[in-house]
Amino acid sequence: MAGKKKLSSGDKFKYSKNESFENLETVQKLALNKKGKDDEINPDISIFLKAEELKGKLCGLYSEKDKPSATVNFMGSVIINDEELRLNVGEDTDTDFNNDTIT
């Protein structure tokens, strides 16, 4: 990588998603056209797949917000007319929530 200069602390680093995507496409082409012994084409599939994964992440295909999350509602005991009502539903958990009361 001759000819590249180091950035000083005052310089702004500019790099776009498009540049990154284009670089990853170049890496994929190089991986598919990699030559082995006797100048035979010997593609490096692992590098190709890694670049494909990075391109997908760059485009937001593997974002965390798309993962479904389970919502769990928990209700401790309730006091009505000075009488504590404890609901016994589901499995008991080892949390401090079991001792909470709502008045």
Secondary structure, DSSP 4 states (H G I P E B T S, - for coil): -TTPPPPPTTSPP---HHHHHHHHHHHHHHHHT-B-GGG-B---HHHHHHHHHHHHHHTTTT-GGGS---------EEEETTEEE----S---SSGGGG-EE-
